[in-house]
């Protein structure tokens, strides 16, 4: 079985898992300006198997519990698919494989601001021909637009890569820019992470630090009131389940793929 046939077998298996789309890139085709070099993570990496998952209509809900639950469902499903793909590569081809999730865990530091993946799934999707960047700095998929999330399986199996997508899918309507409550997309080609996080993850690490600094400086009476406040309860829940997004505007308002 040559590299092209192996790739087709890998894609067939991905479709059997229920993945919405799949592409393959040579590791040498992957470039991410802020993430570590792939070989520093996996010295023998030769190929990236990139799987795409369509975000459901839950992201349109104004109820953030429902919206975030849809994301958690997708993340759970994608983790299962990623792990099964890695096992398939191991079992079918005797290949080494390492999985990269949609989101966390990722490096948490002042330098990265908790926003830089060890492997950028966006740039992997770009290299695998699954889309092109939009004005919202997300990958736009030809069918799903901004409503596409990606996982990656790195492998030392040398698969035949897919050609990059050359069609521009963003029409520069600026819906994402205008609907961003934090103005995080005002500068083209750049997402102001801190402006984004204040709205998309108000109960993340920044909100947590601010809450506990204020708590430490407050009187016992004020502390009791803070612990009874809705904000503390939401911080507690976020600490239990991980990142919670409270804004999906740059995804749900994008007309591409709709």
TIPA-779243 format. One record per residue (C-alpha): x, y, z; residue in three letters; residue number from 1. Coordinates in nm, 2 decimals. Each point is the difference from the previous one (the first is absolute). Layout:
<pts>
<<X Y Z> "ALA" NUM> ...
</pts>
This chain:
<pts>
<<0.00 0.00 0.00> "UNK" 1> <<0.16 0.33 -0.11> "UNK" 2> <<-0.03 0.34 0.17> "UNK" 3> <<-0.30 0.10 -0.20> "UNK" 4> <<-0.19 -0.32 0.07> "UNK" 5> <<0.09 0.03 0.37> "UNK" 6> <<-0.14 0.35 0.00> "UNK" 7> <<-0.33 -0.12 -0.15> "UNK" 8> <<-0.02 -0.28 0.26> "UNK" 9> <<0.06 0.26 0.28> "UNK" 10> <<-0.27 0.23 -0.15> "UNK" 11> <<-0.25 -0.29 -0.03> "UNK" 12> <<0.05 -0.09 0.36> "UNK" 13> <<-0.05 0.37 0.11> "UNK" 14> <<-0.33 0.00 -0.19> "UNK" 15> <<-0.10 -0.32 0.17> "UNK" 16> <<0.05 0.17 0.33> "UNK" 17> <<-0.25 0.27 -0.09> "UNK" 18> <<0.26 0.28 -0.06> "UNK" 19> <<-0.14 0.27 -0.23> "UNK" 20> <<0.31 0.05 -0.21> "UNK" 21> <<0.37 -0.11 0.01> "UNK" 22> <<0.32 0.11 -0.17> "UNK" 23> <<0.36 -0.10 0.01> "UNK" 24> <<0.31 0.22 0.00> "UNK" 25> <<0.37 -0.07 -0.01> "UNK" 26> <<0.15 0.12 0.33> "UNK" 27> <<0.24 0.21 -0.21> "UNK" 28> <<-0.30 0.20 -0.14> "UNK" 29> <<-0.12 0.11 0.35> "UNK" 30> <<0.11 0.34 0.11> "UNK" 31> <<-0.13 0.18 0.32> "UNK" 32> <<0.16 0.33 0.10> "UNK" 33> <<-0.04 -0.04 0.38> "UNK" 34> <<-0.01 -0.38 0.07> "UNK" 35> <<0.30 -0.22 0.06> "UNK" 36> <<0.17 -0.17 -0.29> "UNK" 37> <<-0.17 -0.34 -0.06> "UNK" 38> <<0.32 -0.20 0.03> "UNK" 39> <<0.06 0.14 0.35> "UNK" 40> <<-0.32 -0.18 0.09> "UNK" 41> <<0.02 -0.31 -0.22> "UNK" 42> <<0.35 -0.04 -0.15> "UNK" 43> <<-0.12 -0.26 -0.25> "UNK" 44> <<-0.31 0.17 -0.12> "UNK" 45> <<-0.06 -0.03 -0.38> "UNK" 46> <<-0.37 0.07 -0.04> "UNK" 47> <<-0.30 0.17 0.15> "UNK" 48> <<-0.35 -0.15 -0.02> "UNK" 49> <<-0.24 0.29 0.06> "UNK" 50> <<-0.36 -0.07 0.07> "UNK" 51> <<-0.28 0.26 -0.02> "UNK" 52> <<-0.32 0.01 0.21> "UNK" 53> <<-0.30 0.23 -0.07> "UNK" 54> <<-0.11 0.21 0.29> "UNK" 55> <<-0.37 -0.05 0.05> "UNK" 56> <<-0.27 0.26 0.03> "UNK" 57> <<0.04 0.01 0.38> "UNK" 58> <<0.26 0.27 -0.06> "UNK" 59> <<-0.29 0.23 -0.10> "UNK" 60> <<-0.18 -0.02 0.33> "UNK" 61> <<0.00 0.31 0.22> "UNK" 62> <<0.00 -0.25 0.30> "UNK" 63> <<0.37 -0.05 0.06> "UNK" 64> <<-0.05 -0.32 0.19> "UNK" 65> <<-0.16 -0.16 -0.31> "UNK" 66> <<0.25 0.16 -0.23> "UNK" 67> <<0.30 -0.12 0.20> "UNK" 68> <<-0.15 -0.34 0.04> "UNK" 69> <<-0.01 -0.04 -0.37> "UNK" 70> <<0.38 0.08 -0.01> "UNK" 71> <<0.06 -0.25 0.28> "UNK" 72> <<-0.19 -0.27 -0.19> "UNK" 73> <<0.21 0.07 -0.31> "UNK" 74> <<0.32 -0.01 0.20> "UNK" 75> <<-0.09 -0.33 0.16> "UNK" 76> <<-0.09 -0.15 -0.34> "UNK" 77> <<0.32 0.13 -0.16> "UNK" 78> <<0.22 -0.14 0.27> "UNK" 79> <<-0.15 -0.34 -0.06> "UNK" 80> <<0.06 0.03 -0.37> "UNK" 81> <<0.36 0.12 0.05> "UNK" 82> <<0.08 -0.29 0.23> "UNK" 83> <<-0.16 -0.26 -0.24> "UNK" 84> <<0.19 0.15 -0.29> "UNK" 85> <<0.33 -0.02 0.19> "UNK" 86> <<-0.07 -0.37 0.09> "UNK" 87> <<-0.09 -0.07 -0.36> "UNK" 88> <<0.33 0.13 -0.13> "UNK" 89> <<0.18 -0.20 0.26> "UNK" 90> <<-0.19 -0.32 -0.06> "UNK" 91> <<-0.04 0.02 -0.38> "UNK" 92> <<0.34 0.13 -0.10> "UNK" 93> <<0.22 -0.05 0.31> "UNK" 94> <<0.04 0.38 0.01> "UNK" 95> <<0.07 0.22 0.30> "UNK" 96> <<-0.28 0.26 0.05> "UNK" 97> <<-0.06 0.29 0.24> "UNK" 98> <<-0.33 0.19 0.04> "UNK" 99> <<-0.06 0.37 0.01> "UNK" 100> <<-0.34 0.11 0.14> "UNK" 101> <<-0.23 0.29 -0.10> "UNK" 102> <<0.10 0.20 0.31> "UNK" 103> <<0.14 -0.07 0.34> "UNK" 104> <<0.23 -0.11 0.14> "UNK" 105> <<0.24 0.27 -0.13> "UNK" 106> <<0.29 0.20 0.14> "UNK" 107> <<-0.12 0.25 0.26> "UNK" 108> <<0.25 0.28 0.05> "UNK" 109> <<0.03 0.38 -0.02> "UNK" 110> <<0.18 -0.04 -0.33> "UNK" 111> <<-0.28 -0.20 -0.17> "UNK" 112> <<-0.29 0.15 0.20> "UNK" 113> <<-0.15 -0.34 -0.02> "UNK" 114> <<-0.08 0.04 -0.37> "UNK" 115> <<0.28 -0.18 -0.19> "UNK" 116> <<-0.04 -0.36 -0.08> "UNK" 117> <<0.30 -0.23 0.01> "UNK" 118> <<-0.12 -0.10 -0.34> "UNK" 119> <<-0.22 0.26 -0.18> "UNK" 120> <<-0.30 -0.19 -0.13> "UNK" 121> <<-0.09 0.30 -0.22> "UNK" 122> <<0.34 0.00 -0.18> "UNK" 123> <<-0.02 -0.38 -0.02> "UNK" 124> <<-0.34 0.03 -0.17> "UNK" 125> <<0.14 0.26 -0.24> "UNK" 126> <<0.29 -0.24 -0.09> "UNK" 127> <<-0.24 -0.29 -0.05> "UNK" 128> <<-0.22 0.19 -0.25> "UNK" 129> <<-0.30 0.02 0.23> "UNK" 130> <<-0.05 0.38 -0.03> "UNK" 131> <<0.15 0.35 0.00> "UNK" 132> <<0.02 0.28 0.25> "UNK" 133> <<-0.29 0.24 0.03> "UNK" 134> <<-0.02 0.35 0.13> "UNK" 135> <<-0.08 -0.15 0.35> "UNK" 136> <<0.34 -0.18 -0.01> "UNK" 137> <<-0.18 -0.33 0.01> "UNK" 138> <<0.03 -0.26 -0.27> "UNK" 139> <<-0.30 0.01 -0.24> "UNK" 140> <<-0.10 -0.34 -0.13> "UNK" 141> <<-0.15 -0.02 -0.35> "UNK" 142> <<-0.32 -0.15 0.13> "UNK" 143> <<-0.02 0.10 0.37> "UNK" 144> <<0.16 0.34 -0.01> "UNK" 145> <<0.11 0.11 0.35> "UNK" 146> <<-0.20 -0.28 0.16> "UNK" 147> <<0.28 -0.25 -0.04> "UNK" 148> <<0.23 -0.11 0.28> "UNK" 149> <<0.30 -0.23 -0.05> "UNK" 150> <<0.21 -0.27 0.17> "UNK" 151> <<0.33 -0.13 -0.12> "UNK" 152> <<0.18 -0.34 0.02> "UNK" 153> <<0.37 0.02 -0.06> "UNK" 154> <<0.16 -0.31 -0.14> "UNK" 155> <<0.34 -0.12 -0.12> "UNK" 156> <<-0.18 -0.17 -0.29> "UNK" 157> <<0.08 0.19 -0.33> "UNK" 158> <<-0.34 0.05 -0.15> "UNK" 159> <<-0.07 0.18 -0.33> "UNK" 160> <<-0.10 0.36 0.08> "UNK" 161> <<-0.31 0.18 -0.13> "UNK" 162> <<0.04 0.32 -0.20> "UNK" 163> <<-0.06 0.33 0.18> "UNK" 164> <<-0.33 0.18 -0.07> "UNK" 165> <<0.05 0.31 -0.21> "UNK" 166> <<-0.35 0.13 -0.02> "UNK" 167> <<-0.06 0.30 0.23> "UNK" 168> <<-0.31 -0.08 0.21> "UNK" 169> <<-0.03 0.33 0.19> "UNK" 170> <<-0.19 0.28 -0.17> "UNK" 171> <<0.12 0.27 0.25> "UNK" 172> <<-0.35 0.07 0.11> "UNK" 173> <<0.14 0.11 0.34> "UNK" 174> <<-0.29 -0.17 0.19> "UNK" 175> <<0.25 -0.16 0.24> "UNK" 176> <<0.17 0.34 0.06> "UNK" 177> <<-0.32 0.19 0.06> "UNK" 178> <<-0.15 -0.27 0.23> "UNK" 179> <<0.31 -0.04 0.22> "UNK" 180> <<-0.10 0.15 0.34> "UNK" 181> <<0.37 0.06 0.09> "UNK" 182> <<0.13 0.15 -0.32> "UNK" 183> <<0.25 -0.29 -0.01> "UNK" 184> <<0.00 -0.01 -0.39> "UNK" 185> <<0.04 0.37 -0.07> "UNK" 186> <<0.35 -0.05 -0.14> "UNK" 187> <<-0.01 -0.22 -0.31> "UNK" 188> <<0.21 -0.32 0.03> "UNK" 189> <<0.02 0.02 0.38> "UNK" 190> <<-0.23 -0.11 0.29> "UNK" 191> <<0.06 0.20 0.31> "UNK" 192> <<-0.01 -0.29 0.24> "UNK" 193> <<-0.05 0.20 0.32> "UNK" 194> <<-0.30 0.19 -0.15> "UNK" 195> <<-0.14 -0.33 -0.12> "UNK" 196> <<0.04 -0.19 0.33> "UNK" 197> <<-0.18 0.26 0.21> "UNK" 198> <<-0.32 -0.08 -0.19> "UNK" 199> <<0.05 -0.36 -0.13> "UNK" 200> <<0.14 -0.13 0.33> "UNK" 201> <<-0.11 0.23 0.28> "UNK" 202> <<0.03 -0.28 0.25> "UNK" 203> <<0.35 -0.11 -0.11> "UNK" 204> <<0.33 0.06 0.17> "UNK" 205> <<-0.02 0.38 -0.03> "UNK" 206> <<-0.34 0.02 0.16> "UNK" 207> <<0.11 -0.25 0.26> "UNK" 208> <<0.31 0.21 0.10> "UNK" 209> <<-0.20 0.32 0.02> "UNK" 210> <<-0.27 -0.16 0.21> "UNK" 211> <<0.25 -0.14 0.26> "UNK" 212> <<0.21 0.32 0.02> "UNK" 213> <<-0.32 0.19 0.08> "UNK" 214> <<-0.10 -0.27 0.24> "UNK" 215> <<0.33 0.02 0.19> "UNK" 216> <<-0.04 0.37 0.04> "UNK" 217> <<-0.36 0.00 0.11> "UNK" 218> <<-0.16 0.00 0.35> "UNK" 219> <<-0.16 -0.33 0.14> "UNK" 220> <<-0.34 0.14 -0.08> "UNK" 221> <<0.10 0.08 -0.36> "UNK" 222> <<0.16 -0.34 -0.04> "UNK" 223> <<-0.33 -0.17 0.11> "UNK" 224> <<-0.18 0.21 -0.26> "UNK" 225> <<0.25 -0.09 -0.27> "UNK" 226> <<-0.03 -0.38 0.07> "UNK" 227> <<-0.38 0.03 -0.03> "UNK" 228> <<0.04 0.19 -0.33> "UNK" 229> <<-0.08 -0.15 -0.34> "UNK" 230> <<0.35 0.08 -0.12> "UNK" 231> <<0.16 -0.23 0.26> "UNK" 232> <<-0.23 -0.29 -0.09> "UNK" 233> <<0.09 0.04 -0.37> "UNK" 234> <<0.37 0.01 0.08> "UNK" 235> <<-0.05 -0.32 0.20> "UNK" 236> <<-0.18 -0.17 -0.29> "UNK" 237> <<0.27 0.11 -0.24> "UNK" 238> <<0.27 -0.14 0.23> "UNK" 239> <<-0.19 -0.34 0.00> "UNK" 240> <<-0.05 -0.04 -0.38> "UNK" 241> <<0.28 0.21 -0.15> "UNK" 242> <<-0.02 0.29 -0.25> "UNK" 243> <<-0.35 0.13 -0.05> "UNK" 244> <<-0.07 0.23 -0.30> "UNK" 245> <<-0.26 0.27 0.05> "UNK" 246> <<0.03 0.15 -0.35> "UNK" 247> <<-0.03 -0.18 -0.33> "UNK" 248> <<-0.06 0.31 -0.21> "UNK" 249> <<0.29 -0.03 -0.24> "UNK" 250> <<-0.13 -0.35 -0.08> "UNK" 251> <<-0.37 0.03 -0.01> "UNK" 252> <<-0.02 0.33 -0.18> "UNK" 253> <<0.24 -0.10 -0.28> "UNK" 254> <<-0.21 -0.06 -0.32> "UNK" 255> <<0.27 -0.22 -0.17> "UNK" 256> <<-0.13 -0.36 -0.04> "UNK" 257> <<-0.35 0.09 0.11> "UNK" 258> 
</pts>
